[in-house]
Amino acid sequence: MASFLGIDLSKETFHACLLGDHAEAEKAFPNTSKGFEQLTAWLKRRVSGVAFGFDDINADDLM
């Protein structure tokens, strides 16, 4: 089975949730280029391949 990564972005941080065959992992990162480097390293320790999904809906868009 493939692994799937969901990312919720905010101004200061982003939260990643990784779903795979036998486990789920969650982690928060700073919303900076360093944070995305940390995400890449975190993923490489857990999976060999991943599909990304991003939610681009802003709460203001819903009002």
HELIX and SHEET records of a PDB file:
HELIX    1   1 SER A   33  LYS A   44  1                                  12    
HELIX    2   2 ALA A   59  LEU A   62  5                                   4    
SHEET    1   A 4 GLU A  24  PRO A  30  0                                        
SHEET    2   A 4 THR A  13  LEU A  19 -1                                        
SHEET    3   A 4 PHE A   4  LEU A   9 -1                                        
SHEET    4   A 4 ALA A  51  PHE A  54  1                                        
END                                                                             
